[in-house]
Amino acid sequence: MAEILIATREAERDIFGALPAAVRDAPLRDGDWSPKDHQAHLTMWKARQADRLVAARVGEELPRFEEHETDAVNARLHATRADWSWEAIEREADSVSQRLADELKATDPQLLLANPDLVDGTFGNGAFHAQQHFSWLLAAEIGISPERVLRFGEEIERMVRDSALPDRDQAAAIYNTACFMAVNGHPDQARPRLRDAFALRPDLVEWAKQDGDLVALRQEIDALAAQ
C-alpha cells in the first residue's frame, strides 16, 4: 500500500503542477476553493490518517469524528492553510505523503488485517480521496489533464490487483475505480471493473444501486452482477 501512496503523490504533482499559477491559486467559483486549496486539503487528511496509524500501533483509541462534522472539520483545516504559498503547500504535501507511507510501512501487516478501518482509511484519505478531487477538478474544466487522471486510476487498480490485500479490500479498490471511470464519462471501462468487484464482494451490488457515481449504469447493475 505504501507504493500506492507514493503513486498518489506523483499524480498530485503532475496534475496540480501542470496548472498555470493564475489558475492553480484562484477559486474555481466565487466563494469556492482554489486547486491549491484542494491540494492542501488532500494533504491534511493524509496527516490525520498517519496519526491514526500511530495511535493503532501504540494501542490508543483511533481518532474519530462523526460524518456530520465533516464540513466543519474541512472548514477549520482550510483556514489554517488558506494564505500559504504554493511552494509551502507543495513542501508539506511531499513531507506528509512520505510520513504516511513511512507510518504504513512501520505498521504490522497483521494489525492492518485485524483493523479493516485502517486499510479503508488509508485508501479513503489517500488514493480514493485524490481520485474524487481530480474528478471534481476535471468537471470544473480548468485544464486538468484527463489522460493523467485516468492513468492514475488505472495505475492504482493495477497495484491493488497485484497486491496481497484481501478480497474485501481489492474489491473496494476495483469498485472505486469503476465509479471513477463512470463519473468521468467512461462507462465501457467501468463495466468490467464492476463485474470483477461484484464477484469478489457480492454485498457491493446493493450499494451500487444507490451510488450517485453509477447513475448512468444503474439499470445494468443486476446484469453486471450476474455475469
trRosetta pair geometry for C-beta under 8 A, 3 or more apart (Angstrom, degrees):
i j d omega theta_ij theta_ji phi_ij phi_ji
1 4 5.3 -49 -159 30 49 117
1 5 6.8 51 146 -20 72 98
1 104 5.7 -114 92 175 110 143
1 119 7.5 -136 -89 -135 155 81
1 122 6.0 41 167 129 141 144
1 123 7.8 -93 -144 -64 118 80
1 163 7.2 63 -59 -136 64 150
1 165 7.5 90 -64 -73 99 116
2 5 5.6 -51 -158 32 39 113
2 6 6.6 38 147 -18 68 102
2 101 4.3 90 -155 -158 92 88
2 102 7.9 86 -133 -58 126 26
2 104 5.0 176 -80 87 87 124
2 105 5.2 23 -71 -58 149 94
3 6 5.5 -49 -148 36 40 113
3 7 6.3 42 151 -20 67 103
3 159 6.1 -155 99 -146 109 136
4 7 5.6 -51 -146 37 33 112
4 8 6.4 40 150 -25 63 103
4 123 7.8 -20 125 -105 146 77
4 126 6.8 85 119 132 100 137
4 127 5.4 -54 163 -48 108 135
4 156 5.9 74 -145 -133 102 83
4 159 5.2 168 -82 111 91 149
4 160 7.2 53 -91 -62 138 78
5 8 5.5 -50 -150 30 33 116
5 9 6.7 31 153 -16 64 101
5 46 7.8 117 -149 -139 112 122
5 97 6.2 169 161 -170 98 83
5 100 5.7 -152 -156 102 149 109
5 101 4.5 -169 86 -80 136 92
5 104 6.8 159 -12 11 147 151
5 122 7.5 -69 -69 179 114 101
5 126 5.2 -72 -104 -149 81 138
5 127 7.4 -108 -87 -45 45 88
6 9 5.9 -53 -153 35 34 108
6 10 6.5 37 149 -20 65 104
6 97 7.3 117 -102 154 45 113
6 101 5.9 51 -54 -95 85 151
7 10 5.5 -51 -148 35 35 115
7 11 6.5 37 152 -20 65 102
7 127 7.5 20 83 -100 99 112
7 152 7.3 153 150 -144 99 80
7 155 5.6 -156 -178 132 141 127
7 156 6.6 177 102 -80 135 74
7 159 6.8 -162 6 -33 156 154
8 11 5.8 -54 -152 34 32 110
8 12 6.6 34 150 -20 64 103
8 97 7.2 -160 86 -140 97 121
8 126 5.4 -172 -4 172 172 86
8 127 4.8 -126 -82 -89 124 67
8 130 5.1 166 -160 1 104 156
8 152 7.7 84 -113 -164 51 117
8 156 7.4 52 -72 -88 86 118
9 12 5.4 -49 -149 33 37 115
9 13 6.5 41 152 -22 66 100
9 93 6.8 153 -139 153 99 95
9 94 7.0 103 -172 -111 135 51
9 97 4.0 85 -81 -175 135 163
9 98 7.9 12 -50 -48 171 64
10 13 5.7 -50 -152 32 33 112
10 14 6.5 29 153 -15 65 106
11 14 5.7 -56 -147 39 33 109
11 15 5.8 20 161 -12 70 114
11 130 6.5 105 87 154 124 144
11 134 7.6 -41 148 -76 122 144
11 148 6.8 154 -147 159 83 98
11 149 7.7 96 -171 -110 119 45
11 152 4.1 62 -118 -107 146 132
11 155 7.8 -178 -64 55 123 139
12 15 6.1 -63 -136 43 25 102
12 16 5.7 2 175 5 67 115
12 39 6.3 118 -171 -126 116 98
12 42 6.7 -165 -109 98 138 155
12 93 6.4 -136 122 176 145 139
12 97 8.0 -158 35 -75 142 148
12 130 6.2 -98 -68 -133 98 128
13 16 6.9 -63 -129 50 16 92
13 17 5.0 11 173 -15 57 132
13 90 7.8 76 -112 -142 83 103
14 17 6.1 -56 -122 44 12 108
14 18 6.3 16 167 -28 55 111
14 145 7.5 -62 141 40 101 136
14 148 5.4 -149 125 -165 127 144
15 18 6.4 -55 -150 24 20 109
15 19 7.8 23 149 -26 52 99
15 134 6.2 -55 -166 -116 166 106
15 137 7.6 108 161 88 121 150
15 144 5.9 22 -166 -148 99 95
15 145 6.5 -129 -117 37 74 94
15 148 5.7 -177 -81 110 86 131
15 149 6.6 76 -106 -74 132 81
15 152 7.8 -33 -44 -36 129 146
16 19 6.0 -50 -167 15 42 114
16 24 6.4 90 -174 -131 80 116
16 35 5.9 168 -129 155 89 114
16 36 7.6 111 -162 -91 123 48
16 38 7.7 -166 -96 81 119 104
16 39 5.1 44 -103 -72 162 131
18 143 7.6 -145 118 132 99 102
18 144 7.9 112 75 -129 117 45
18 145 6.2 19 78 -22 163 115
18 148 7.7 150 -2 9 152 162
19 23 4.8 -119 -179 87 105 113
19 24 4.1 133 102 -66 122 94
19 35 5.8 52 43 81 173 165
19 142 6.9 14 -126 130 122 108
19 143 6.1 129 -116 85 79 115
19 144 7.3 -19 -72 -81 107 64
20 23 4.8 82 62 12 84 102
20 24 6.7 -161 89 -9 37 93
20 143 7.6 27 8 75 90 162
21 24 5.5 -58 -134 41 31 112
21 25 5.8 8 174 -2 69 116
21 86 6.8 -117 -129 -13 92 156
22 25 6.9 -62 -134 45 18 95
22 26 6.2 14 165 -22 56 123
23 26 6.1 -66 -139 33 24 108
23 35 6.8 30 132 9 78 134
23 142 5.4 148 -174 176 120 108
23 143 6.2 4 168 33 171 128
24 34 6.7 67 149 161 40 110
24 35 4.8 -82 -142 71 55 120
24 36 5.4 82 154 -50 83 90
24 86 6.4 46 123 -104 132 136
25 34 5.4 6 -175 177 24 156
25 35 7.7 -57 -47 53 25 85
25 36 5.2 27 -103 -16 56 138
25 86 6.5 -89 -75 -56 106 112
26 34 5.5 143 76 -117 19 111
27 30 6.7 85 109 -107 141 18
27 31 6.9 114 -173 42 154 16
27 32 4.7 129 -177 67 100 73
27 33 6.5 161 -130 110 74 9
27 34 5.3 -76 -79 -66 37 74
28 32 4.5 -65 55 106 87 139
28 33 6.6 19 4 74 103 58
28 34 6.8 163 -30 -112 68 34
28 35 7.4 101 -64 -45 96 69
28 137 7.8 -130 -96 -118 135 66
28 140 4.8 -65 -154 -144 126 146
28 142 6.7 -93 -122 -55 89 138
29 32 4.2 68 52 -3 78 134
29 140 8.0 -130 -33 -134 92 111
33 37 3.6 -129 -164 86 103 138
33 38 5.8 123 127 -51 132 73
33 41 7.3 -11 -150 -27 160 135
33 78 7.0 -107 -101 -131 113 132
34 37 4.8 109 51 0 68 99
34 38 7.4 -122 102 -4 45 83
35 38 5.3 -47 -151 29 41 116
35 39 6.7 42 151 -18 67 98
35 137 6.2 69 -109 -123 99 129
35 142 6.8 -157 -52 103 125 154
36 39 5.8 -53 -155 33 34 110
36 40 6.5 33 149 -16 66 105
36 84 8.0 -165 161 81 120 89
36 86 5.7 -98 -117 -98 122 84
36 89 5.7 174 -167 -5 91 173
37 40 5.6 -53 -148 38 35 112
37 41 6.2 41 152 -24 66 106
37 78 6.1 27 -160 -138 112 102
37 81 7.4 145 -125 98 65 107
37 82 7.0 13 -104 -113 107 65
38 41 5.6 -53 -149 35 31 116
38 42 6.6 34 153 -20 64 103
38 133 5.0 146 -173 -170 117 130
38 136 7.6 -170 -119 80 139 122
38 137 6.6 -148 59 -64 178 119
39 42 5.8 -51 -149 33 33 111
39 43 6.5 33 153 -19 64 106
39 89 5.6 84 100 160 119 125
39 90 7.8 -9 149 -80 146 56
39 93 6.0 -42 169 -79 104 142
40 43 5.7 -57 -152 36 32 114
40 44 6.4 29 155 -20 67 107
40 77 7.8 169 134 146 96 95
40 78 7.3 107 99 -121 123 57
40 81 4.1 -179 -168 116 146 153
40 84 6.9 133 -97 51 137 133
40 89 5.2 -78 -73 -134 91 111
40 92 7.5 38 -124 80 75 133
40 93 7.8 -100 -94 -65 42 100
41 44 6.0 -56 -146 33 29 107
41 45 6.8 22 159 -12 63 105
41 74 6.7 21 -136 -147 116 94
41 77 6.5 101 -120 114 67 125
41 78 6.6 -4 -82 -83 98 84
41 133 7.4 159 83 -98 119 146
42 45 6.3 -63 -154 38 29 105
42 46 6.6 32 150 -21 64 106
42 93 7.4 36 87 -124 101 107
42 129 5.9 151 -129 124 84 116
42 130 5.8 61 -138 -88 138 76
42 133 6.2 -98 -67 12 115 159
43 46 5.6 -56 -155 33 34 113
43 47 6.6 36 150 -22 67 102
43 89 7.3 -175 0 -169 151 74
43 92 5.5 82 167 120 154 100
43 93 4.5 -102 -87 -99 126 69
43 96 4.9 108 -168 55 90 147
43 97 7.3 -73 -121 -45 81 84
44 47 5.4 -46 -152 30 38 115
44 48 6.8 42 149 -20 64 99
44 77 4.6 146 127 -165 162 129
44 80 7.8 119 -103 64 143 124
44 81 7.3 -141 -52 -15 127 140
44 96 7.8 -62 -80 -151 28 171
45 48 5.4 -44 -149 32 41 115
45 49 6.6 41 151 -18 65 101
45 77 7.9 33 -52 -158 71 170
45 125 4.4 -148 143 -147 100 98
45 129 6.0 -160 91 -149 145 167
46 49 5.7 -56 -153 37 35 110
46 50 6.5 40 149 -22 67 102
46 96 5.1 115 94 140 117 113
46 97 6.1 -18 160 -88 163 57
46 99 8.0 120 136 69 105 94
46 100 4.8 -85 177 -44 99 150
46 125 5.6 158 -87 146 45 103
46 126 6.3 80 -106 -90 95 70
47 50 5.6 -49 -149 32 35 114
47 51 6.7 38 151 -19 63 101
47 96 4.8 -63 -68 -143 89 127
47 99 7.4 33 -112 80 69 134
47 100 7.5 -106 -82 -61 33 105
48 51 5.6 -52 -154 33 35 114
48 52 6.7 37 147 -22 65 103
48 63 7.1 -114 -168 88 90 133
48 125 6.6 -133 70 -137 96 152
49 52 5.4 -49 -150 32 39 115
49 53 6.7 42 151 -21 66 99
49 100 6.0 42 87 -130 105 120
49 121 5.3 170 -125 145 104 101
49 122 5.8 134 178 -99 137 53
49 125 4.0 178 -42 74 135 151
49 126 7.1 -90 59 -43 167 89
50 53 5.8 -51 -153 32 35 112
50 54 6.7 36 150 -18 64 103
50 96 7.0 -140 -11 -166 144 79
50 99 5.2 24 -131 124 159 102
50 100 4.4 -108 -71 -93 103 70
50 103 4.6 136 -147 12 81 156
51 54 5.7 -53 -152 35 35 113
51 55 6.4 37 151 -20 66 105
51 63 6.2 5 115 14 116 138
52 55 5.6 -51 -148 36 34 114
52 56 6.4 37 153 -22 65 103
52 62 5.1 40 -150 -153 94 97
52 63 5.8 -112 -88 40 83 90
52 118 6.8 -175 129 -118 112 80
52 121 6.0 -51 89 130 158 157
53 56 5.7 -52 -149 33 32 113
53 57 6.5 32 154 -21 64 105
53 100 7.6 124 8 -146 142 65
53 103 4.3 117 89 147 140 117
53 104 6.3 -91 -124 -77 160 53
53 106 7.7 107 145 69 121 95
53 107 5.3 -93 -167 -61 107 137
53 118 6.6 99 -97 -153 74 114
53 122 7.6 58 -67 -80 118 108
54 57 5.9 -57 -152 33 31 111
54 58 6.6 6 160 0 66 110
54 103 6.1 -67 -53 -142 79 126
55 58 6.4 -72 -147 47 28 94
55 60 4.1 -86 -159 74 84 108
55 61 7.0 -45 170 81 126 30
55 62 5.4 141 100 -106 132 50
55 63 6.4 159 -21 -14 163 82
56 59 7.8 40 -178 -70 28 23
56 60 7.6 -79 -55 55 23 70
56 62 6.2 17 -67 -83 87 100
56 107 6.8 32 88 -133 120 123
56 111 6.2 132 146 161 115 125
56 115 6.2 -139 -141 52 136 171
56 118 5.9 14 -64 -90 167 135
57 106 7.0 -9 -94 122 157 99
57 107 5.8 -118 -73 -110 109 79
57 108 7.6 133 -117 5 88 88
57 111 7.0 76 -95 144 62 172
61 64 8.0 -65 150 -5 98 103
62 117 7.1 159 77 110 173 133
62 118 7.8 -137 -106 -78 145 85
65 69 4.5 -104 167 76 111 140
65 70 7.5 140 112 -71 121 55
65 73 6.1 87 129 -59 169 144
66 69 4.9 99 64 -5 75 106
67 70 6.0 -17 -172 -24 48 112
69 72 5.4 -66 -165 48 62 111
69 73 5.5 63 139 -27 89 106
70 73 5.8 -60 -147 37 28 110
70 74 6.2 26 158 -18 66 108
71 74 5.7 -55 -147 37 30 111
71 75 6.3 32 155 -21 64 105
72 75 5.7 -52 -148 34 31 112
72 76 6.5 30 154 -17 64 104
73 76 5.9 -57 -152 36 31 109
73 77 6.3 27 154 -16 67 108
74 77 5.7 -56 -145 40 31 109
74 78 6.1 34 156 -23 66 107
75 78 5.8 -53 -146 35 29 112
75 79 6.5 33 155 -24 62 105
76 79 5.9 -54 -153 29 30 113
76 80 7.1 30 153 -23 61 103
77 80 6.0 -57 -160 26 35 111
77 81 7.3 -4 158 9 65 109
78 81 6.7 -86 -157 49 33 88
78 82 5.9 55 155 -66 74 96
79 82 5.8 -25 -135 -14 31 120
81 84 4.8 -38 -166 4 72 127
81 89 6.8 93 -179 -99 123 94
81 92 8.0 -119 -119 55 130 162
84 88 4.4 -118 -175 85 106 127
84 89 5.4 128 113 -55 124 84
84 92 7.9 -20 178 3 160 136
85 88 4.7 97 57 6 79 100
85 89 7.1 -140 98 -4 43 87
86 89 5.4 -54 -148 37 36 114
86 90 6.2 39 153 -22 68 104
87 90 5.7 -52 -149 35 30 113
87 91 6.5 32 154 -20 63 104
88 91 5.7 -51 -147 34 33 112
88 92 6.5 28 156 -14 64 106
89 92 6.1 -60 -151 40 28 107
89 93 6.2 31 152 -23 64 109
90 93 5.5 -55 -146 34 31 113
90 94 6.5 31 156 -18 65 103
91 94 5.9 -55 -152 35 30 110
91 95 6.3 24 154 -15 65 111
92 95 5.6 -58 -143 41 33 110
92 96 5.8 24 163 -13 70 111
93 96 6.3 -56 -136 41 24 103
93 97 6.0 25 163 -19 61 113
94 97 6.1 -62 -146 37 22 109
94 98 6.4 17 159 -14 61 110
95 98 6.1 -63 -153 38 26 107
95 99 6.3 27 152 -21 64 108
96 99 5.4 -52 -145 35 35 115
96 100 6.3 35 156 -20 67 102
97 100 5.9 -52 -149 34 30 109
97 101 6.6 29 152 -16 62 106
98 101 5.7 -55 -149 38 34 111
98 102 6.1 34 153 -19 67 108
99 102 5.6 -57 -147 39 30 111
99 103 6.2 30 156 -19 67 106
100 103 5.7 -52 -143 37 31 110
100 104 6.3 34 155 -21 63 105
100 122 7.6 151 176 -138 112 89
100 126 7.0 177 139 -89 149 113
101 104 5.7 -56 -151 35 30 113
101 105 6.5 30 152 -18 64 105
102 105 5.7 -53 -148 36 33 111
102 106 6.3 28 154 -17 65 110
103 106 5.7 -58 -146 40 32 111
103 107 6.5 38 153 -31 64 105
104 107 5.8 -54 -152 23 33 114
104 122 6.3 89 -101 -131 124 142
107 111 5.7 -111 175 73 90 125
107 112 5.9 94 126 -53 119 101
107 118 7.4 -157 168 167 158 146
108 111 4.2 90 70 -2 95 105
108 112 7.2 -165 95 -6 53 81
109 112 5.4 -53 -153 35 40 114
109 113 6.3 38 152 -19 70 104
110 113 5.6 -51 -144 38 35 111
110 114 6.1 31 155 -17 66 109
111 114 5.8 -59 -145 41 29 108
111 115 6.2 -6 162 12 65 114
111 118 7.4 14 131 32 84 165
112 115 6.3 -79 -142 55 25 86
112 118 5.4 -118 -129 92 67 127
112 119 5.7 91 179 -61 97 93
113 116 7.9 8 -167 -71 32 65
113 119 8.0 47 -90 -41 36 131
113 166 7.0 109 -133 -29 95 123
115 118 4.3 56 108 -3 110 112
115 119 7.5 151 100 -7 67 80
116 119 5.5 -54 -156 38 48 110
116 120 6.0 48 148 -19 76 106
116 168 6.9 -45 -128 116 132 142
116 169 7.4 -157 -143 -68 92 101
117 120 5.5 -52 -141 41 34 113
117 121 5.9 36 157 -22 66 109
118 121 5.7 -54 -143 38 27 111
118 122 6.4 29 156 -22 62 105
119 122 5.8 -54 -149 32 30 110
119 123 6.6 22 156 -8 64 105
119 165 7.3 132 -155 -139 140 112
119 169 5.3 -61 149 -108 143 135
120 123 6.1 -62 -152 43 29 104
120 124 5.6 23 155 -17 67 119
120 169 7.8 -131 -68 -114 64 93
120 172 7.3 -69 -109 156 84 167
121 124 5.4 -57 -131 45 29 111
121 125 5.7 8 171 0 67 112
122 125 6.5 -61 -133 49 20 93
122 126 5.6 2 165 -3 59 128
123 126 5.8 -75 -131 51 22 100
123 127 5.8 -41 -150 47 68 97
123 128 5.0 55 152 -8 84 116
123 169 7.6 169 -29 -160 145 98
123 172 7.1 120 89 116 165 120
123 173 6.5 -119 -135 -89 146 92
123 176 7.6 176 161 -1 126 167
124 128 5.3 -35 -109 64 38 129
124 129 6.1 72 160 -48 44 95
125 129 5.4 18 -145 -24 24 144
126 129 6.2 113 44 26 13 105
126 130 7.0 -29 155 -8 41 106
127 130 5.8 -60 -151 36 30 110
127 131 6.4 31 154 -21 66 105
127 156 4.8 134 -167 -129 143 143
127 173 7.9 27 89 -134 138 102
128 131 5.6 -50 -149 33 34 114
128 132 6.6 38 153 -22 64 102
128 173 7.9 -122 -67 -118 107 67
128 176 5.2 -65 -115 -169 109 152
129 132 5.8 -53 -155 31 32 113
129 133 6.7 22 154 -10 65 106
130 133 5.9 -61 -149 42 33 105
130 134 6.1 36 154 -22 69 107
130 152 7.5 -97 119 157 121 145
131 134 5.7 -54 -144 36 30 113
131 135 6.4 33 155 -22 63 104
131 149 7.9 115 -134 -171 64 90
131 152 7.1 -170 -92 112 83 116
131 153 6.1 87 -121 -91 120 92
131 156 7.6 -91 -59 24 124 159
131 176 7.0 115 68 155 157 107
131 177 7.9 -113 -130 -101 161 55
131 180 4.9 -57 178 -108 130 130
132 135 5.8 -56 -155 31 29 112
132 136 6.7 26 150 -16 63 104
133 136 5.5 -50 -149 35 39 112
133 137 6.3 35 154 -17 68 106
134 137 5.7 -58 -147 40 32 109
134 138 6.3 38 152 -23 65 103
134 144 6.8 167 -160 177 74 147
134 149 4.6 164 162 -131 130 113
134 152 7.1 161 -51 62 175 147
135 138 5.7 -50 -148 32 31 114
135 139 6.5 32 153 -19 63 105
135 149 7.5 140 -71 -179 52 139
135 180 6.6 -136 -65 -141 126 72
135 183 5.6 25 -156 108 142 124
135 184 5.8 -116 -123 -67 94 100
136 139 5.7 -56 -152 35 32 112
136 140 6.6 34 149 -24 64 105
137 140 5.5 -49 -150 30 37 116
137 142 6.3 -69 -174 38 82 116
137 144 4.7 99 125 -45 107 152
138 141 7.6 33 167 -67 40 46
138 144 5.1 -101 -84 77 61 130
138 146 6.1 87 -134 -94 124 80
138 149 6.0 -66 -64 -1 129 173
138 184 6.3 19 95 -124 159 105
140 144 7.8 76 59 -2 93 119
144 148 7.9 -118 171 60 75 108
144 149 6.5 49 148 -45 112 127
145 148 3.9 57 94 14 123 108
145 149 6.4 168 93 -14 66 83
146 149 5.6 -59 -148 39 34 112
146 150 6.1 27 159 -14 70 108
146 184 7.2 155 -146 180 100 123
147 150 6.1 -58 -145 40 27 105
147 151 6.1 29 155 -21 63 109
148 151 5.6 -53 -143 37 31 114
148 152 6.5 40 153 -25 63 101
149 152 5.7 -51 -157 28 31 114
149 153 6.9 31 149 -16 62 102
149 184 7.2 -169 116 -127 127 158
150 153 5.6 -50 -153 34 39 113
150 154 6.4 36 152 -15 68 105
150 181 7.5 72 -132 -107 95 78
150 184 7.0 -163 -81 112 94 151
150 186 7.2 88 -120 -23 127 158
151 154 5.7 -56 -149 40 34 111
151 155 6.1 38 152 -24 67 107
152 155 5.6 -55 -145 35 30 113
152 156 6.4 28 158 -18 65 104
153 156 6.1 -56 -149 35 29 107
153 157 6.4 27 155 -17 63 108
153 177 5.2 133 -179 -140 98 90
153 180 4.8 -174 -120 116 136 144
153 181 6.7 163 140 -60 155 80
154 157 5.7 -56 -148 38 31 112
154 158 6.3 33 154 -21 66 106
154 177 7.6 108 -83 -157 36 131
155 158 5.8 -54 -149 33 30 111
155 159 6.5 28 154 -17 64 105
156 159 5.8 -55 -150 36 32 111
156 160 6.4 32 153 -19 66 106
156 173 6.9 -136 142 -172 99 112
156 177 6.7 -176 83 -83 104 115
157 160 5.7 -57 -149 36 32 111
157 161 6.3 29 156 -17 67 107
157 173 6.6 163 -112 141 59 100
157 174 6.1 84 -139 -107 101 63
157 177 4.4 26 -74 -75 120 167
157 193 7.3 -68 -134 -122 146 126
158 161 5.9 -56 -146 38 30 109
158 162 6.3 20 157 -11 64 112
159 162 5.9 -65 -147 44 28 106
159 163 6.3 41 152 -41 64 107
160 163 5.5 -50 -149 16 32 120
160 165 6.3 -40 -158 32 76 141
160 169 7.6 -140 -156 130 109 86
160 170 5.6 148 157 -129 102 69
160 173 4.0 -153 -134 109 166 156
160 174 6.8 -155 101 -52 138 73
161 170 6.6 93 -97 -152 48 114
161 174 7.4 75 -70 -77 94 109
163 170 7.3 -173 64 -89 100 98
165 169 4.2 -98 171 86 120 123
165 170 5.2 150 92 -54 109 81
165 173 7.6 68 90 -2 159 136
166 169 5.3 87 60 14 75 97
166 170 7.0 -142 100 -4 36 92
167 170 5.6 -59 -140 42 33 110
167 171 5.8 36 161 -23 69 108
167 200 4.5 -160 -175 -167 100 103
167 201 6.8 163 140 -55 95 86
168 171 6.1 -60 -153 34 21 110
168 172 6.7 20 152 -18 59 107
168 200 7.7 -167 -75 148 24 105
168 201 6.2 92 -122 -87 52 124
169 172 5.6 -48 -147 33 36 113
169 173 6.5 34 155 -17 65 105
170 173 5.9 -59 -152 38 32 109
170 174 6.2 27 154 -16 68 108
170 200 6.1 -105 88 -170 100 165
171 174 5.8 -57 -143 40 31 108
171 175 6.0 33 157 -20 66 109
171 196 7.8 -161 -119 128 70 74
171 197 4.7 111 -163 -151 77 69
171 198 8.0 136 -152 -43 115 15
171 200 3.7 -159 -78 95 112 122
171 201 3.7 132 138 -3 164 117
171 204 6.4 -155 155 -27 118 143
172 175 5.7 -55 -145 38 27 113
172 176 6.3 30 154 -22 62 107
172 197 7.7 113 -66 -144 16 112
172 201 7.3 35 -51 7 65 162
172 204 7.9 -173 -92 -89 56 131
173 176 5.7 -52 -147 34 30 113
173 177 6.6 31 153 -18 63 103
174 177 5.7 -53 -152 35 33 111
174 178 6.5 38 148 -22 64 102
174 193 5.2 -163 174 -169 87 90
174 196 5.3 -90 164 99 152 113
174 197 4.4 -168 95 -74 106 93
174 200 7.3 99 39 27 138 140
175 178 5.5 -52 -152 32 34 115
175 179 6.6 35 151 -18 65 102
175 193 7.3 163 -94 144 28 97
175 194 6.9 68 -121 -113 69 59
175 197 3.8 120 -66 -150 83 157
175 201 7.5 -62 -39 58 134 125
175 204 5.5 -121 -98 -161 151 151
175 208 7.5 -119 -153 -80 116 108
176 179 5.6 -51 -151 35 34 112
176 180 6.3 41 148 -24 64 105
177 180 5.2 -50 -147 35 35 119
177 181 6.4 36 153 -19 66 101
177 193 5.5 -117 91 -162 99 154
178 181 5.8 -53 -150 35 31 109
178 182 6.2 29 153 -19 65 108
178 189 7.9 -168 -125 121 57 69
178 190 4.4 94 -167 -155 75 76
178 191 7.8 141 -145 -31 111 13
178 193 3.7 -169 -76 98 98 118
178 194 4.6 129 -161 -58 159 75
178 197 6.3 -103 -4 -6 140 139
178 214 7.7 20 127 -92 102 112
179 182 5.7 -56 -144 38 31 111
179 183 6.1 22 162 -14 67 110
179 190 7.3 93 -64 -134 18 118
179 211 6.5 -92 -109 155 121 138
179 213 3.8 47 -163 117 102 148
179 214 6.2 -75 -111 -53 80 90
180 183 6.4 -58 -141 38 22 103
180 184 6.4 2 161 0 58 117
180 213 7.7 -11 -54 -173 31 141
181 184 6.2 -77 -149 49 25 99
181 186 4.3 -80 -176 81 86 108
181 187 7.4 145 128 -88 96 20
181 189 4.2 -126 -163 94 145 106
181 190 4.1 -172 87 -67 112 81
181 193 6.8 123 20 23 139 145
182 186 7.0 -96 -77 67 26 61
182 187 5.6 53 -120 -99 75 65
182 190 3.9 53 -59 -86 89 162
182 213 5.8 106 80 151 115 85
182 214 5.5 26 118 -105 166 61
182 216 6.0 -175 -174 52 101 112
182 217 5.8 -80 -130 -5 136 124
183 213 4.5 -60 -56 -150 118 89
186 189 4.2 -3 145 29 115 116
186 190 6.3 134 102 -26 73 89
187 190 5.2 -56 -145 35 40 115
187 191 6.4 50 159 -36 71 96
187 216 5.7 -111 -83 117 127 126
187 217 5.9 164 -141 -68 110 108
188 191 6.2 -36 -147 14 31 114
189 192 7.5 -59 -163 35 34 96
189 193 7.0 26 150 -9 63 118
190 193 5.8 -75 -158 45 37 111
190 194 6.0 37 154 -25 76 108
190 214 7.6 174 167 -116 144 89
190 217 6.3 -131 107 -42 133 155
191 194 5.8 -56 -149 32 29 110
191 195 6.7 30 155 -19 64 102
191 217 7.0 -171 -85 -130 78 138
191 220 7.2 -47 -116 132 103 145
191 224 6.1 -138 -156 -112 77 124
192 195 5.5 -49 -150 32 39 115
192 196 6.5 38 153 -18 67 103
193 196 5.7 -53 -150 37 34 111
193 197 6.2 34 153 -19 67 107
194 197 5.6 -54 -143 38 33 111
194 198 6.1 31 159 -18 67 107
194 208 6.8 93 -147 -131 117 153
194 214 7.8 100 -97 -124 138 135
194 217 7.2 -171 -33 140 164 153
194 221 7.5 -104 171 -125 141 66
194 224 4.9 9 109 156 119 147
194 225 7.9 -71 146 -64 98 65
195 198 6.0 -58 -147 38 26 109
195 199 6.4 30 154 -23 62 107
195 224 5.2 -119 -75 -177 77 86
195 225 7.6 -165 -119 -88 57 27
195 227 5.3 -48 -128 77 124 113
196 199 5.7 -55 -150 31 31 113
196 200 6.6 20 156 -10 64 107
197 200 6.0 -63 -153 41 31 105
197 201 6.3 -37 170 44 69 97
197 204 5.6 -64 141 82 105 161
198 201 6.9 -87 -131 71 24 57
198 202 6.1 51 -176 -108 71 49
198 204 5.9 -127 -96 71 61 107
198 205 5.5 66 -130 -71 111 91
198 208 7.7 -49 -79 -10 106 150
198 224 6.5 132 2 122 151 90
198 225 4.4 -130 -178 -117 154 75
199 202 7.9 20 -124 -66 14 73
201 204 4.7 71 104 -15 104 109
202 205 5.8 -20 -176 -8 60 115
202 225 7.1 88 -137 -161 77 115
203 206 6.9 -46 -172 29 52 101
203 207 7.2 47 139 -10 69 110
204 207 5.2 -62 -154 45 49 115
204 208 5.8 56 149 -32 78 103
205 208 5.8 -54 -152 29 28 113
205 209 7.0 33 152 -27 61 100
205 221 6.3 130 -161 163 77 107
205 222 7.5 74 -171 -97 120 52
205 225 4.6 38 -111 -98 126 149
206 209 5.8 -47 -157 20 37 116
206 210 7.8 3 158 6 62 100
207 210 6.9 -83 -166 47 35 86
207 211 6.1 52 144 -52 73 106
208 211 5.1 -43 -140 7 38 124
208 214 5.5 -14 -170 53 82 166
208 218 8.0 177 142 -118 79 61
208 221 5.0 164 109 -132 118 128
209 218 6.4 86 -148 -153 54 87
209 221 5.3 -149 -82 67 76 168
211 214 4.5 51 83 19 107 108
212 215 6.3 -3 -163 -42 45 103
214 217 4.9 -64 -172 57 87 100
214 218 5.9 123 122 -70 86 68
214 221 7.2 77 143 -78 138 110
215 218 5.6 -19 -149 -28 33 117
217 220 4.9 -66 -172 47 76 114
217 221 6.7 104 131 -60 88 73
217 224 7.5 22 169 -25 119 146
218 221 6.1 -23 -161 -21 38 113
220 223 5.2 -67 -163 49 63 111
220 224 5.5 64 141 -28 90 106
221 224 5.8 -60 -147 37 28 109
221 225 6.3 25 158 -18 65 109
222 225 5.7 -58 -147 37 30 111
222 226 6.3 27 156 -20 65 110
223 226 5.8 -58 -147 36 31 110
223 227 6.8 39 154 -34 63 102
224 227 6.0 -49 -153 17 33 114
